[in-house]
Amino acid sequence: MSPDTMNPASPADSTFSMSSSRDFDPRTRAFSDEELKPQPMIKKSRKQFVPDEMKDDKYWARRRKNNMAAKRSRDARRMKENQIALRAGYLEKEVASLIKLKTLKNTQKY
């Protein structure tokens, strides 16, 4: 088996994460403290060179599995960042409308 035969991710995989972010409503979604907690930095181990003669079916199966796990991790991180950005945008608009409402009430008092 060669790297050419490794299956690329299907377009449906990426549309799944995009469709769920379109349905995201910041008014109904509350992030837990655990979700917002920064992740610890993990030191990367050095890459180990694998000679061609050791690249058997087991090796390529592990590579496919790792590539899919890395893609899922990147997609999850991207989705979480998008949700946070949407929530921040929503809150900024909310603050602006509350400030506008407050100034409107203050002008009506006098």
Protein Blocks (a to p, Z undefined) as FASTA:
>chain_A
ZZklpccddfklmmmmmmmmmmpcfklpccdfklmpccddddddddddddfklmcfklmm
mmmmmmmmmmmmmmmmmmmmmmmmmmmmmmmmmmmmmmmmmmmmmmmmZZ
